[in-house]
Amino acid sequence: MTRIMGLDVGDKTVGVALSDPLFITAQPYETIKRTKAKLDIDRIEQIVVEKEISLMVVGLPKNM
């Protein structure tokens, strides 16, 4: 079953949340400590494959 992934991208970490298979709720999944862009993207890609992500939503903080 597919899921939706939410990303909260910050300067030091990337927060990852995943929906349940029915797209009703989302729960925190992992916090990725940012190092190199390539390693960060590789980890996100691993989660996408493992959890069968069909849609990704990226937050854009406006007032931080």
C-alpha positions as CSV (number, residue, x, y, z in Angstrom):
1,M,0.0,0.0,0.0
2,T,1.2,3.5,-0.8
3,R,1.8,6.3,1.6
4,I,2.3,10.1,1.6
5,M,5.6,11.5,2.9
6,G,5.9,14.9,4.5
7,L,9.3,16.6,4.7
8,D,10.1,19.5,7.0
9,V,13.4,20.7,5.6
10,G,15.6,22.8,7.9
11,D,19.2,23.9,7.9
12,K,20.4,21.2,10.3
13,T,17.7,18.4,10.0
14,V,15.0,17.1,7.8
15,G,11.9,15.9,9.6
16,V,10.1,13.0,7.9
17,A,6.5,12.1,8.5
18,L,4.5,9.3,6.9
19,S,0.8,8.8,6.4
20,D,-1.0,5.6,7.3
21,P,-1.9,3.4,4.3
22,L,-5.5,4.9,4.2
23,F,-4.2,8.5,4.1
24,I,-6.1,9.4,7.2
25,T,-3.3,10.5,9.6
26,A,0.4,11.1,9.6
27,Q,3.0,10.3,12.2
28,P,6.6,11.3,12.7
29,Y,8.9,8.7,11.2
30,E,12.5,9.9,11.3
31,T,14.7,13.0,11.7
32,I,17.6,13.0,9.3
33,K,20.6,15.0,10.4
34,R,21.8,17.0,7.4
35,T,25.4,16.3,6.2
36,K,26.0,16.3,2.5
37,A,23.1,16.8,0.1
38,K,23.8,13.5,-1.7
39,L,23.6,11.5,1.6
40,D,20.4,13.3,2.6
41,I,18.8,12.6,-0.7
42,D,20.0,8.9,-0.6
43,R,18.3,8.4,2.8
44,I,15.1,10.0,1.6
45,E,15.2,7.7,-1.5
46,Q,15.6,4.7,0.7
47,I,12.5,5.6,2.7
48,V,10.6,6.2,-0.5
49,V,11.4,2.7,-1.8
50,E,10.9,0.9,1.6
51,K,7.6,2.5,2.4
52,E,6.2,2.7,-1.2
53,I,5.7,6.5,-1.2
54,S,3.4,7.8,-3.9
55,L,3.4,11.5,-3.0
56,M,5.8,13.8,-1.3
57,V,4.9,17.1,0.4
58,V,7.6,19.6,1.4
59,G,7.0,22.2,4.0
60,L,8.0,25.8,3.3
61,P,8.6,27.7,6.6
62,K,7.7,31.4,6.0
63,N,8.1,32.9,9.5
64,M,11.1,31.2,11.0
